[in-house]
């Protein structure tokens, strides 16, 4: 059958199992929006306040569900507004397809109204991108975009479609959606060699990241941890894979991790790194990182092996496949002395002091977890609040802590919370944790939450400064607070009401708990503005890749 390019786009989205997309209309994509009107019974379009919010929503949807998030924007500024969201997804290996409109093919290269070379702009921050010049190529190009987004190391793909292509006619035949798996092909001898190194180890540590979540390998990882009695530390991207109360859980690793996770890696004789990339927040001093250990790197992306840290063994493949292949060769072991030493270090780790007369971050997180329940989804922005959330939330399941790790995108949270809410179909409570600095960047997405009546609870940890930068200025810049106190007077409770949401202001823990209790009863968005002391610090702040001596001095 013959269809317009716009109809072909809608048909391929349905074919690929897409039921929700996020975007903002404009002239270059009017044909696509007209098609979406016709297909509205099969594809839900969520209109955000800004294209950046739409990109973050597609990202949050993908992180929660594991499916490919889809964002649609018009040409020119609509397309460039996606850039931060695409880069956020790229840095954290999140599957996304961005569809942008462009001027007609006869106008490309003439500095036409709202023309921009978006494929050139996004080339460094996408796995691949396309400009479709012929409507006959449109369907297969879109199918290829979904394949690339989900294959191997996941990530964003952009498809730029000139307006005349969306109007042109072409033959279309619906095809079944592809199965985008990854074939791990590692010689059995190499798998056995790593297993034997683990069997011979007396002080092993597992360090794992987002690749374990992306592969759905949490169950296999936990099986390995239990079978070989191995303590495990994780990155921001992997919170929840190992439960908060699990005795093998060392917590977050790196400069904002705990004392015990960093000391354990420093003293280990073997470190198994699964689905992680030894980024600078974990291993900035590559000469000191795990200096006593043999390093094993298991990752789906061969370009990551030996990129940041030289390793002794590497296995290139899907984390789940490698774990399933390795487990039969791993001996059931107890590392009693090693675990005893680890538990002694846990007792010496930093323990924040309670104070019910104010709002202390660790107490807020504790109350939040208790009141929201184990099924809650937490989405953060970037800054001190992000690290407090990572450290003190009682993570119990993967894909329940959504945050911008690699790019560190302030303003990420509200859009991602919207995407997560649609991803879980409103069946789970979504909590958006933010700081006053991050929230000012994209709080305009409150109008989206109000328009769709989304029960997102936003907890604003408001210290009225740019807290993380101020903390660095305190530690390393002689307390010269350059441009970290914006002197804003924003009344968040009133702003919330102006948007049509509920707003609360709290100065004590009891006030927060009362506001939270009320927020949980609401059917729409709620903001809870929590006053935090401006010099409340993220502790400990450990130099990345630190040795025991560095940590003790810190």
N, C-alpha and C positions, 0 to 999 in steps of 0.2 A: 504493500500500500504506500501511496505517496503522502508524506507529511512535511510540514514546514520544519525548519531547523529548530524553532522554539518548541514545537510539539515533540520533536525527536529528543530534545534535552529532557523533557518531562518523562517521556517513555523510558529512556535509559535510566533515569533516576529510579523509577518504579521497578524496572528490571533488576537493578542493583540492590533492591530492598530498602531504598531510602523512603522514609515516611515523614521526615521533618527536615526542613532546611531553614537557614537563618539568613536574613539579608535586608536590603534597602533598595527601593526602586529608583530608576532614573531613565533618561531618554534612551540610552543605548541598549537597555534591557527591557523595554516596554513590550516587545514581542514575547519575550520569555514570561513576563508577568501576566500577559494576556493568556498564555498557555496554562500557567499555574492556576488561573481563575477557572479554566475548564477542568483541570485535574485536581481541584481542591478537595474532592472527596477521597483522594488517595495520597496526596502530599500536603502536609501542613506547612505553610510558610509563616515564620515568626519574624515580624518586623521589629527591629531594634531601634534605638535612638541614634546610633552611629555605626558605621561599618566596622570599626574596631571592635565594638561590643558584639557585633554579629560573628566576627571571626573568633573571638574568645568563647562565644556561646557554642559554635561548632566544635571548638577544641574541648570544652567541658563535656559536651555530649559524647564525644569520642572517647575521652578518658574514662568516663563512667561506664559506657556500654561496650567499649572495645570495637564498635562499628565505626565506619568512616563518617566523620562530620562533614557537612556540606554548607558552604557559604556562597552567597550570590551578591554581586555588586555591579553597579554601573561603571562606566568608563571614567578616566581622568581621576579626580579626587576621590571618587567612590572606590576605585581600584587601589589607589595609593593608601587610603585609610585602612586597607586590609594588611598592610605590610607588617606592622608590629605583631598582629595576631598570627600571621603566617610564620614569622620568625620564631615566635613563642612555640608554636607547634613543631617547627623544624628542630629546634634545640632539644626538645624533650621527646622527639620521635613519635609524634602523635599523627595518626592517619587522618588526613583532611583533603577534600577536593574543593578548591576555590574556583568558581566560575565568574569571569568578569566579562562585561560587555565592552565593545570598543566601537569606534567610528566605522563607517562603511569601508570596505576594502579599497575603494577608489579614493578615499580621503586619507588613508594611512600615509604618514610621512610628510604631510602638508601642514603640520601644526594646526590641525582642525580643532574646533571647539571641543573641549574635554577629551582631547586625545593624549594618551601617554603610552610609552613603550613599557607596558607592565611586565612583559616576559623578560625584558632586559633587567628591569629593576629587581625582579624577584628571583632571577637565576641563582644567586648565591644562597637563597633561603628556601628553595624547594628541591625535592628529589628530582623533579623534572617539570617542565612546563611547555605549553603548546599555544600557538595561534592557529586557529582553524580558518583557512582561506577558502575552502570548498565544502559545501554542505554535504557532499557525498562522503567526506571523511569524518563528519561530526560524530556519528554514533560510535564508531570504533575508537576514535580518539578519547571520548569520554570513558568508554569501557577500559581502555588502557590506563587512563588516569586512576580509576578505582583499583586496578590491578597493582599499579606501582605503589599507590598509597599504602596498601595492605601487605605487600610482598617484602620478605626479608626484614631489614630494619625499616620500620614504618615511618611515614612522614607525609608532608603536604605536597600536593601537586596542583598546579594552576592551569586552567584552560581558558584562553582568551578567545572570545567569539565576536567578530565584527557584526554590526547590526544587520547588514544585508544578508549574511549567512543565516541569521535566525528567521529571516523572511523567505528565503529560497526553499524550493521544494526538492525532495529526494525520496527515493524508495527506502522504506524502513521495514526491517523484519526483526521482531523481538527475539532475543536469544537468552538462554538461561545464564544466570549470573555465574561467573567463574569462581572456582575454589582456589583461593590465593594462598596456598600453603608454602612451606619452605622445606626442601629436602636436605637434611643434614647428612653429609657423607664424610664421616671421620673414620679412619682405619681403627679397627678394634684394638690394635696394639697401642695406639696413642691413648685411647680411653683407659685401657688397663694400666698404662704407665702412670697416669694421673691418680688412678685409684690406689695403686701401690704406694705412691708418694704419700697419699693421705693415710693409708694403713700404717705407714712407718712414722707418721708424725706424732709428737707428744703434745704439741701446743698449737693445734690448728684453729683457724678463724675463717668463717665465711663472710665475705663482703659482697652484698648484692644490690642491684639497682633496678631501674625501670624495665630492663629486658626480661626480668623474671615475670613481671606483671603483664607485659605485652604478650608473652608466650603462654600465659596461663599456667605457669610452672610452679605456683606456690605450694601445691600439695606435694610434689616431688621434692622440692627444696626442704620442706618441713620433715619429710621422710628421711632425707639424708642427715639432717641435723639430729634427729632422734636416734637414728641407727648408729651414727658414729660419735654422738655426744659432742657436738661442735657448737661453740658459741658463735653468734651471727650478728653482724652490724649491717646497717642499710643506709641508702641515700634517701633524699627527700622523695624521689620518685617511687620508692618501694615501701613506704610506711604501710603497715597493716598486714604484710605477707606473713610475718611472724608476730603472734599475738603479744600484746603489752605485758601480760602476766607470765609469758613463757620464760622459764629460768635461763634459757639459752639466748634470750634477747639482750643484746648489748646496747641497743638503741642507735640513735643517729651517729654516723661517723663523720669526722672532719672538724672544721674550725668552730662549728656551732653544735657539735655533738657533745656527748658526755665524756667525763674523764675516763671511765672504764673502757669504752669502745676504742678510744685512741691508744690507751696504754696496752690493751690486749693486742691490737695490730702491731704495735711496736715490739712487743715481746713474743709474738707468734713465731713458730718455726715453719709454718706453711699458711699461706693465705690463698683461699679459693675465691676468685672474683667472678661472679655470675652476672651477666647482663648489665655491666657498668663500665664506665670509661676513664676512671682515675682522673676525674676533673680536678681543677686547681683548688676547689674548696675542700677536697679530700687529700690531695697529694701535690701541693704546690712545690714542696721541697722534695723532689724525686730522689735525691741522694739519701734522704733520711726515712722515707716512707717504707715501712715494713722491712727495715734494714737487716733484721735477723732471720728473715723468712725466705723460703722458696715461694715464688709467685706463679700462680696459675690463672690465666685469663680465659674465660669462656664467654664468647660474644658472637653474635650473628653477623657482625660487620667486620670483615678482615682488616679494614683500614684503621680500626681502633687498636689493633694489636701492636704493641711496642710504640704507639704514638706518643703517649705521655710518660709511661713507665716501662722500662725493660723487664720482660718476664722470663721465667725459666721454662714454662710450658704454656702452650696456647691450644685451644680447641675452638675452631670456628664453626659455629652452628647454633641452632635454636636451643635456648637454655633448657627447655623441657625435654627435647630429644637427647641432649647430652646427659641430663640427670637420669633419665630412664635407662640409658645405655650404661651409665657408670654404677648405678646402685647395686647390681648383682655382684660387682667386683669389690664392693666396699664391705669390710668386715664390721660386724657388730662390736662396738668398742665402748668402754667407759674411760673418760679422761678425768678421773676423780681429783688428782692433784691440781690439774689445770683449772677445772671448774671451781675447786675450793679457793684457789688464788684469785680467780675472777670475782667470786662472791665477796672476798675480802676487799677488793678494789671498789666494788659497788658500795660497800659501807662507807668508804672514804670519799665517794663522789659528792658533788655539790648538792645540798639539800636546802631549798629556799624556805624562808621563815614565814609562817602564816601571820596575817594581821587582818582581822575581820572589820576593822574600822575604816579600811580603804579597800581598793580593788587591786589585789596583787595578781599578776598574770597566771601563776600556777594554780591559784585558788579559783580564778574565773574558769580556767579550762577544766578543772576537776568538777565544778558545779555544772558546767555546760554538758560534759559527758554524762553525768548522772541524770540530768533532766531531759536531755535530748534522746537518750537511749542508744543502745549499741548499733542500731540500724541507721543512724544518722550519717549523712554525707557532709563532709567539711570541705569548704573551698576557701582558699586564702588569697590575699594579695601578697605583696612583697615588702619585707621590712622586719622590724623586731617582732611584730605580732605573728608573722609567718614562722619564725623560729620558736617562739613560745608555743605556738600550736603544734609544731613538729615535735617539740620536746615533751610537752605535758598532756596532749590529748591521748586518750587510752585507745590507741589504734588496735582494731581487732580483725579487720578484713581489708584485702586489697581493693583498689578502685574506690575507696571511700575518703581519700585525702587528696584533693586536687589542688595543685599549686604550680606556679611557674618556677621551675628549677634552673634550667640552663640560661635562659635569657634574663630571668629576674624581672618580670614585667609588672611594675606598679600599675594598678588599674585593671589587672587581669580578672579579679575575683567576681565582680558582679555579673559580667557577661558569662563567665564560666558557670556561675551558680544558676543562671537562667537556662543554659544548655543542659546542665545536670538535672534540673527540675523536669525538663521535657524528656530527658533520657530515662529517668526513672518513672515517668508518667504520673508524677505526683504521689507515688506510693511510699516514698521515704522522705523524711524531713531533711531539707537542705539548709545548712548553716553557713553563712558567709562571714568569715572573720577578716577584718581589715583594720588598717590604721587610718588616722585622719589624713595623713599625707597621701596614701594610696587612694583613699576613697574620693578625695577631691578630683582625682583624674577622670573617673568614669562614673560618678554617682548619677549622671544623667540616665543611666539604664534603669533607674528606679521607675521611670515612666513605663518602660517595657513590662517590668514586674507588676505594676499596677494595672496596665491595660489587659494583661492576661491573668490577672488575679492569682499570682504565684505566691505561695506561702513561704517565701524565703525570709529567714531571720538573719539580719545583718548585725553583727556585733562589732562596734567601732571601738577599738582600743585607742582612746584619744588622749595623747600626752601633749598635744599642741606644738609638737616639734617633729622634725624628721629624725626619728629616734635612732635608727641604725647608723646614719651618717654622723649624728651628734655623738653617739657612743665611740665611733672611730676618732672623731675630733678630740674627745676626752682622752682616749688612750694614746693617740699617736701625734696629735697636733697641738699639744700644750693648752687644751681647753679654749682654742680660738674657734668660736662657734660662728663660722662664716656661712650665712644664708641657710641655716638649719632651723631658725625660728621665724616662721612666716608671719607671725602676729595676726593670725586669722581669728575672727570672732564668730565663726559659723555656729549657729544654733541648729544642730542636726535634728533635734526633735521637731522643731518648727519647719525645717526644710522638708522633712518626711511628710508632714501634714500637707505642705504645699503641693507635693507630688500626688497626694491621695493615699499615702501609706500611714501606718501607725508609728509614732515616735516616742521614745522614752529616754530620760537622762538619769544616770546613776552615779553615785559617788562612793557607795559602800557595797560590800558583797551582798548584804541583805537586800539592798535596793535592786541589785542586778538579778538576784534570784526571784524577786517579786515580779520584775519586768519580764524575765524569761518565762515564768509561769503563765503570765498573761499572753505573751507572744505565742506560746505553743497552742493557745486556744483560738488564735486568729486564722482566718482563711486566706488572707492576703499578706503582702509584704510588711515587715516590721523592722524598724531600726532601733537598736539599743546603744545609746551613746554612753560609753563607760570612761569615766575620768581615771587616767593612769598617771602616776607621778612621772615627770619628764625625765628624771634620771634613773628610772627603773631600767636595769640593764639585762641584756641577754647574757646569761652566765652558764657555763664558762665560755669565754671566747678564746679558743685554742688555736694556735697557729697551725694551718693545714699541713699535714705530713710531719707533725711534731714528734720528737723523740720523748722518752720518759723525762729526760732532764729538762727539755723545753717546757713540758707540761707542768712539772713541779715548780719551775721558776715562774710560770704564768699564774 
